[in-house]
Amino acid sequence: MQEEKDYLNQVAKEHFGIPYLFPYQRLAISNILDCAKDPVENNPAQIVILPTGAGKSLCFMLPALLTEGITLIIFPLLSLMADQKRRLDSAGIPSLILRGGLTKEEKAKSFEQIKNGEVKIVIANPEILLAPGVLERVKKGSIFHVVIDEAHTVSQWGDTFRSAYLQLGQIVANLRPRVTTAFTATASREILDRFAEIIFGGLQPNIIRADPDRPNIRYDAIPYISKDAALLKAVQEAEKPLIVFCSSREGTEITASRLKKHLKDQDVWFYHAGLSREEKKKIEDLFFASAGGVLVATCAYGMGVDKSNIRTVIHADLPSSAEAYLQESGRGGRDRKQAYAIALVPFVPEQPAAPDSPDARRRTELYNIFTGTTCRRKALLHILEHESQLCTGCDVCDKKLTKPEGLAGILDLTRRNNRHITAQKISSILKGNLSPENIQKGLYRYKSWGLLSHWDEKEIQEAIGMLTRGNYIKITYNKKLCINVKKRVEFQDIM
């Protein structure tokens, strides 16, 4: 055992510059190597759950050097495939990428290299493997290990826009590798059961789970009544480099344009799956080299792309689940230094189209975590069936809960002028507009005068609209505003 331990450390140091393996890495690697020695007596299926930045790639790159045959790694994104190829090249491990867009000659050369065993690792996505004739050509090589990286996409994307992920089990069954490993950073019991169903055909895999907590990441929630205003303030005050996650491609472009307008001397880029390969590569390189840039992205960025010094991750839109949130917030602090995960949450929640669906329940569960008064870290880890005994930083435990900026001013003006003030007049007072009417009526004497002078008028109107939808404010028949007395208890708590 000691000899094997020393040998694995030696290989890790020689090829990857890593002085020692963590216990969970050693266990995952040992399971793979055991299947190489005796595929009958050892379980050929395993799930490895490692937090972002915990050395996942080593768990399949190192065994690839020590075993006969080819390791096939299935990735969800081209950026991940290219990033992995760079790592393999730097480690001196022969590899190739199978993807769409290759010429006939490039494909033929790749298949020939696979057949002749000239590469140790093949990098692909599920769609190319399901293309006509591809699996049959790949099978002519000796596939020892199939790796499914970022395996949480199986359930998150397979049921929606990446149906190929639901056929991963067929790919594995066709290739008949000696061992199959699914890697992910987060997985609840529900997700693990889905893995077993789709990937392993019901076979119960070995599960290796490292502590999913990232103690160097602090978790904060910022409730808002105007998302644009809250996001701008958060970005201005946050440590950088910084990522802002948005839920849509259009959202990334609009948000990046607005931030660029206000952050005049700041590098700001947007990134989503609709960009060309060349555009993505350019932005990845710019952000990777940046010491203080801001990247506004969908979830298409980041999975496995190793920019280690991201200091802050801001979610302008909450993702679909706690697992997805931990995946994305885990892009921060991969250098193990202090990092910050900030979730922007609407003061008035949006009603899902299908409130009883599993997706809506998971999203609501995440929303409740960031609007509740329970430790953010413990609540997030509880979803993963991990109980944390110590919080190393969140706004709840540090008693630094915040209230939506502008909320008190809007409600105070409405209450003091019940049924006698319009949304436009509230906006004028909060902006501190020195109009003749405001001066003549002495409105500048209000304590909330100019409170939101740094907001755009449309942001104040957005805030009033949210409070109206939440029934904190009502609009009378003559378009004046009044406080909803049914919300008085909540109003007193807020003030």
MARMI-495786 format. One record per residue (C-alpha): x, y, z; residue number from 0. Coordinates in pm, whole numbers, plus 32768, in hexadecimal, padded with zeros to 4 digits. Layout:
# MARMI-495786
      x      y      z   seq
      X      Y      Z   NUM
...
This chain:
# MARMI-495786
      x      y      z   seq
   8000   8000   8000     0
   811C   80EB   805B     1
   81CE   809C   7F13     2
   8092   80E2   7E4A     3
   8058   8222   7F0C     4
   81B7   829E   7EC9     5
   81A2   8239   7D5A     6
   805E   82FB   7D1E     7
   80F4   842C   7DC8     8
   8228   8408   7CEF     9
   815A   83FF   7BAD    10
   8089   8526   7C22    11
   81C0   85F3   7C68    12
   827D   8596   7B2B    13
   8162   85D2   7A35    14
   8087   86D6   7AE2    15
   816A   8781   7BDE    16
   8087   8716   7CFD    17
   8146   86AA   7E38    18
   8038   85C8   7ECA    19
   7EDA   8543   7E92    20
   7DB1   858D   7F70    21
   7D08   8457   8007    22
   7BD3   847A   7F2B    23
   7CAE   8496   7DF3    24
   7D6D   8360   7E59    25
   7C2B   829F   7E93    26
   7B98   82FE   7D40    27
   7CDE   82A8   7C8E    28
   7CFF   815E   7D49    29
   7BA0   80F6   7CE2    30
   7BFB   8133   7B76    31
   7D44   8078   7B8E    32
   7C9A   7F55   7C43    33
   7BAC   7F2F   7B1D    34
   7CD9   7F1B   7A37    35
   7D64   7DFA   7B07    36
   7C1E   7D40   7B41    37
   7AE5   7DC2   7A93    38
   7A12   7CA0   7B16    39
   7A4A   7CCF   7C8A    40
   7A39   7E4B   7C8B    41
   7911   7F31   7C53    42
   793B   7FCC   7AF6    43
   7861   80F8   7B4D    44
   78B5   821C   7C2D    45
   7845   8380   7C73    46
   7949   8475   7CF3    47
   78C3   85B1   7D99    48
   79D2   86B4   7DCA    49
   79AA   882A   7E08    50
   7A26   8915   7CFA    51
   7BA0   8937   7D05    52
   7BD6   87F1   7DC2    53
   7CAC   8746   7CB7    54
   7BA5   8682   7BF9    55
   7C65   866A   7AB1    56
   7D86   85B6   7B58    57
   7C98   849B   7BB2    58
   7C7B   8435   7A46    59
   7DBC   84BF   79AE    60
   7EA5   8401   7A97    61
   7DFF   82A9   7A63    62
   7E0B   82E8   78EA    63
   7F86   82E5   7904    64
   7F8D   81A0   79CA    65
   7E98   80C6   790A    66
   7E7E   8022   77B7    67
   7D79   80AD   76CE    68
   7CD5   81FC   7696    69
   7C1C   82E1   7785    70
   7AED   8387   76E3    71
   7A83   84CC   778E    72
   7928   8551   7740    73
   7901   86C8   7776    74
   77CC   87A5   774A    75
   787B   88D8   76B6    76
   797F   891C   75AB    77
   7A31   8A10   7693    78
   7A64   88F7   778D    79
   7AE5   8811   7680    80
   7BE2   8913   760C    81
   7C49   8961   7772    82
   7C7E   87EF   77C0    83
   7D4C   87C5   7682    84
   7E31   88E0   76F4    85
   7E65   8834   7843    86
   7EB1   86E7   77A0    87
   7FA6   8785   76AD    88
   805D   8830   77CA    89
   8073   86E4   7883    90
   80F9   8633   774D    91
   7FCF   8547   772D    92
   7F72   84FA   75C1    93
   7E06   854E   7582    94
   7D0F   85BE   747A    95
   7BBD   8669   7465    96
   7A8D   85DA   73B2    97
   798B   86E7   736F    98
   78A4   876B   7265    99
   793B   883E   7152   100
   7A6A   8761   710F   101
   7AC1   872B   6FA3   102
   7AAC   85D2   6F09   103
   7C27   85BB   6F10   104
   7C3A   8626   707F   105
   7B3A   851F   70E1   106
   7BEE   840F   701F   107
   7D38   8466   70C5   108
   7C98   8465   721F   109
   7BF5   8311   71E8   110
   7D3F   8285   716D   111
   7DF3   8304   72A6   112
   7CE7   8266   7382   113
   7CFB   811A   72CA   114
   7E76   8110   72E3   115
   7E7D   8176   7451   116
   7F49   82AF   7407   117
   7E8D   837C   750B   118
   7E45   833F   7679   119
   7D17   8425   7696   120
   7BFA   8477   75A9   121
   7B29   85AC   75F7   122
   79C7   85BB   756D   123
   7864   862D   75AB   124
   7733   8545   75A4   125
   76AA   85D3   745E   126
   77DE   8578   7391   127
   77E5   841A   7426   128
   767C   83E6   73B6   129
   76C3   845C   7252   130
   76A3   8345   7150   131
   77CD   8259   714D   132
   7898   830D   7259   133
   786D   8211   7373   134
   78C4   80F2   728D   135
   7A09   819D   722E   136
   7A59   81F4   7398   137
   7A1D   8089   73FF   138
   7B3C   801E   7321   139
   7C1D   80B1   7429   140
   7C33   8011   757F   141
   7B5A   80EC   765F   142
   7BBA   80A1   77C5   143
   7B17   81BF   7883   144
   79EC   829B   7832   145
   79E4   83E1   78F6   146
   78AD   84BD   7903   147
   791B   8610   7980   148
   7830   871C   7A09   149
   7734   8603   7A30   150
   762F   86E4   7AD1   151
   75D9   874D   796C   152
   7540   85F3   793A   153
   740C   8657   7A00   154
   741D   87D1   79D3   155
   743D   87CD   7859   156
   73D6   866F   77EB   157
   7265   86A8   7825   158
   7265   87F8   7774   159
   7351   8858   7659   160
   7462   874A   765A   161
   73A3   8607   761F   162
   74EA   8558   75C3   163
   753A   8551   7736   164
   7418   8463   776D   165
   74C9   836B   7686   166
   7610   835F   7746   167
   75B4   8209   77CB   168
   7596   8188   7668   169
   76EC   8219   7613   170
   778A   816E   7740   171
   76DB   8023   76F8   172
   7751   802E   758E   173
   78BC   8079   75E5   174
   78C6   7F7F   7707   175
   79E4   8024   77C7   176
   7A79   7F7A   78F8   177
   7A1B   80A1   79D1   178
   7935   81CF   79B6   179
   7955   82FF   7A98   180
   786A   8428   7AB7   181
   7903   8562   7B4C   182
   7843   8684   7BDE   183
   7877   8792   7CE3   184
   771D   8779   7D80   185
   760B   8673   7D88   186
   74D9   863C   7E61   187
   7441   84E3   7E93   188
   7348   852E   7D7C   189
   7463   857E   7C89   190
   752A   8447   7CEF   191
   73FC   836A   7CAB   192
   73DB   840E   7B55   193
   754A   83C0   7B0B   194
   7516   8253   7B65   195
   73E4   8242   7A83   196
   7470   82F2   794F   197
   75E4   82A6   7954   198
   7605   815A   7A06   199
   74C2   80AE   799F   200
   744E   8086   7B05   201
   7598   7FF4   7B82   202
   75EF   808A   7CD5   203
   7740   813A   7CB3   204
   784D   8173   7DB6   205
   782B   82D5   7E37   206
   795C   839E   7E9F   207
   78FB   84E4   7F40   208
   79EE   85EA   7FBE   209
   797A   86FB   80A8   210
   78B4   87E0   7FBC   211
   78EB   8912   8096   212
   79C5   8A29   800E   213
   7A2B   8AD6   8152   214
   7ADD   8BEF   809A   215
   7998   8C5F   7FF3   216
   78B1   8D4B   80AE   217
   773D   8D3C   8058   218
   766C   8E7B   8059   219
   7510   8ED4   7FE2   220
   74A9   902B   7F65   221
   732F   905C   7F52   222
   72C6   915B   7E4E   223
   719F   921E   7DCB   224
   7265   928A   7C99   225
   734C   9181   7C0E   226
   7410   9270   7B30   227
   745C   935D   7C4E   228
   74B6   9245   7D40   229
   759A   919B   7C43   230
   7654   92D9   7BE9   231
   7695   9328   7D57   232
   7706   91C2   7DA0   233
   77F6   91C0   7C79   234
   7884   9317   7CD3   235
   78CB   92AA   7E39   236
   793E   9143   7DFD   237
   7AA0   90C1   7DE4   238
   7B0F   9063   7C87   239
   7B41   8FA4   7BA2   240
   79CD   8F63   7BAA   241
   78C4   8E93   7AFA   242
   7756   8EF4   7ADC   243
   7676   8DCE   7A84   244
   7537   8E14   79BF   245
   742F   8D1C   7951   246
   741A   8D80   77E1   247
   74FC   8DDE   76C0   248
   7443   8F24   768A   249
   7464   8F71   77FC   250
   75DF   8F50   77F0   251
   75FC   9043   76CD   252
   7511   9148   7761   253
   75B1   912F   78B8   254
   7713   9145   7830   255
   76B7   9277   7762   256
   7626   9326   7891   257
   774C   92D0   7971   258
   7842   9345   7869   259
   778A   9491   785B   260
   77A7   94CA   79D2   261
   78F9   9424   7A13   262
   79B2   9505   7924   263
   7B13   948A   7969   264
   7AB4   9321   79A1   265
   7ADF   91FF   78AE   266
   7986   9164   787C   267
   7933   9041   7796   268
   7808   8F5E   7759   269
   7812   8DEA   7710   270
   7707   8CF0   76A6   271
   76D7   8BBD   75CC   272
   7662   8C8B   74A2   273
   77BB   8D1D   7463   274
   789E   8C8D   735A   275
   79BD   8BAF   73C3   276
   7AB3   8CC6   7370   277
   79F0   8DC6   743E   278
   79E3   8CDC   7568   279
   7B55   8C94   7554   280
   7BA8   8E07   7545   281
   7AD0   8E5A   7674   282
   7B51   8D2E   773A   283
   7CB6   8D9E   76FF   284
   7C6E   8F0A   7755   285
   7BBA   8EB3   7897   286
   7CBB   8DAC   78F4   287
   7DD0   8EAF   78E0   288
   7D05   8FBE   798C   289
   7D57   902A   7AF0   290
   7C20   9101   7B19   291
   7B29   90B5   7A02   292
   79B5   906A   7A0C   293
   791E   8F4D   7944   294
   77A5   8F39   7919   295
   774F   8DD5   78B7   296
   7650   8CC2   78A4   297
   76A2   8B6E   7934   298
   7754   8B28   77E9   299
   7888   8BC2   7886   300
   7952   8B2E   799A   301
   7916   89BB   79B7   302
   7A76   893A   79DB   303
   7B1B   8A75   7951   304
   7C2A   8AB5   7A4D   305
   7C4B   8C2A   7A98   306
   7CBD   8C06   7BFC   307
   7CB3   8D6D   7C79   308
   7B45   8DCC   7C4A   309
   7AF6   8E8B   7D86   310
   797C   8EBF   7D65   311
   785C   8E05   7CC3   312
   7713   8EC3   7CAE   313
   75D0   8E1E   7C45   314
   74EF   8F22   7BA2   315
   73F9   8E06   7B6A   316
   73E0   8CDC   7C53   317
   7425   8B95   7B9D   318
   7341   8A67   7B95   319
   73B0   89BD   7CD6   320
   749A   89C4   7E01   321
   757E   88D0   7D4B   322
   759A   89BD   7C22   323
   75D8   8AE3   7D0B   324
   76F6   8A31   7DBB   325
   7787   89CA   7C6B   326
   7786   8B2E   7BE8   327
   77E8   8BE1   7D29   328
   7907   8AE8   7D40   329
   79B1   8B9A   7C1D   330
   7A2E   8C8E   7D22   331
   7B5F   8C5B   7DFA   332
   7BF7   8B2D   7D51   333
   7D47   8BAC   7DCE   334
   7CBC   8B67   7F2D   335
   7CCC   8CD8   7F89   336
   7B9F   8D9C   8006   337
   7A83   8DB4   7F0C   338
   791E   8E35   7F16   339
   77DB   8DA1   7E8E   340
   76C1   8E9F   7E7B   341
   755C   8E43   7E21   342
   7470   8F57   7DB3   343
   730D   8EF9   7E18   344
   71CD   8FB5   7DC4   345
   7116   903E   7EF4   346
   6FD3   8FC4   7E54   347
   7000   8E64   7DC5   348
   6F93   8E14   7C66   349
   6E86   8D0C   7C45   350
   6EF9   8BDC   7B77   351
   6E22   8B71   7A52   352
   6E04   8A0F   7ADB   353
   6E2E   8A33   7C56   354
   6E0A   88BE   7C9B   355
   6F16   884E   7BA6   356
   7061   87C2   7C2D   357
   7123   88E1   7B8D   358
   7044   89E7   7C30   359
   7062   893E   7D82   360
   71DE   8939   7D6E   361
   71E9   8AA6   7D03   362
   70FD   8B06   7E1E   363
   71D3   8A42   7F0F   364
   7303   8B0E   7EA6   365
   7241   8C54   7EBE   366
   71D7   8BFC   801F   367
   7341   8BBD   8081   368
   73A0   8D1F   801B   369
   7271   8DC8   80B5   370
   7273   8D05   81FA   371
   732F   8D3F   833E   372
   73E1   8BF0   834E   373
   7557   8BDA   830A   374
   757E   8BE7   818F   375
   76A0   8AEF   8190   376
   75EE   89EC   8267   377
   74AE   8A0B   819D   378
   7563   89DD   8051   379
   762E   88B4   80CD   380
   74FA   8815   8168   381
   746B   87EF   8009   382
   759B   8718   7FBC   383
   755F   8649   80F7   384
   7692   86DE   819A   385
   767D   877C   82F1   386
   7772   8896   8333   387
   77D4   88D3   849B   388
   787F   8A20   845D   389
   782B   8B48   8381   390
   795F   8BFE   8305   391
   7899   8D23   827F   392
   7737   8D87   821F   393
   765E   8EB8   8258   394
   7574   8DFE   8345   395
   767E   8D7F   8434   396
   773B   8EC9   8427   397
   75F5   8F87   846A   398
   7621   9059   8332   399
   74CE   9025   828F   400
   7471   9142   81A6   401
   7324   91DD   8144   402
   72D4   9241   7FDF   403
   7368   9392   7F8C   404
   7256   9493   7F56   405
   7146   93C5   7FFE   406
   7126   9499   8138   407
   7121   95E0   8073   408
   700F   9571   7F83   409
   6F31   94E4   8094   410
   6F68   9610   8177   411
   6F06   9709   8066   412
   6DD4   963B   800E   413
   6D64   9620   8179   414
   6D94   9794   81C1   415
   6CD3   97F6   8087   416
   6BD5   96DB   8083   417
   6AF5   96FD   7F4E   418
   6B91   9850   7F00   419
   6CD2   97F9   7E48   420
   6D25   9762   7CF6   421
   6E3D   9679   7C90   422
   6ED4   9793   7BC4   423
   6ED7   987E   7CF0   424
   6F7E   9776   7DCD   425
   7086   974B   7CBF   426
   70BB   98C5   7CAD   427
   70EF   98E0   7E27   428
   71D5   97B3   7E3F   429
   72A1   9832   7D19   430
   72B8   9988   7DC1   431
   723B   9A46   7C90   432
   724D   9BBC   7CD8   433
   711A   9C13   7C0E   434
   705D   9D59   7C5A   435
   6F37   9C8F   7CDF   436
   700F   9BBF   7DC9   437
   70BB   9CF8   7E4D   438
   6F74   9DBC   7E71   439
   6ECD   9CA2   7F32   440
   7000   9C6A   800B   441
   701A   9AFC   7FA6   442
   7193   9B0F   7FD3   443
   7150   9B04   814A   444
   70F2   9993   8139   445
   71FC   98BA   81DA   446
   71F1   97DD   80A5   447
   723C   9905   7FBC   448
   734C   989A   7EC7   449
   7369   9745   7F6F   450
   737B   969A   7E19   451
   7423   97AC   7D52   452
   7513   96A5   7CC7   453
   73F2   95D7   7C3A   454
   7358   9600   7AE3   455
   71EC   9667   7AE7   456
   718C   9520   7A40   457
   722D   9463   7B60   458
   7155   951E   7C5B   459
   7021   94D1   7B8A   460
   7090   9364   7B7C   461
   70A6   9363   7CF9   462
   6F4D   93FB   7D22   463
   6EC4   92FC   7C2D   464
   6F57   91DC   7CF7   465
   6EC3   9261   7E3A   466
   6D75   9286   7D8A   467
   6D81   911C   7D10   468
   6DD4   90B2   7E72   469
   6CA7   9173   7EF9   470
   6D7C   9253   7FD5   471
   6CF9   9378   7F0A   472
   6BA7   939E   7E61   473
   6B4A   9481   7D40   474
   6A06   9540   7D72   475
   6907   958C   7C62   476
   69AA   96E2   7C1E   477
   6B08   9646   7C05   478
   6B75   96BB   7D5C   479
   6C30   95CE   7E42   480
   6BD1   954B   7F98   481
   6C56   944E   8091   482
   6BA3   92FF   809F   483
   6B39   92E8   820C   484
   6B3C   916A   81F2   485
   6CB6   9182   81D1   486
   6CE0   9267   82FE   487
   6D94   9162   83D4   488
   6E8F   911E   82C0   489
   6EB2   9294   8287   490
   6F0A   92D1   83F5   491
   700B   91BB   83EB   492
   70AC   9256   82BA   493
   70BD   93B2   8354   494
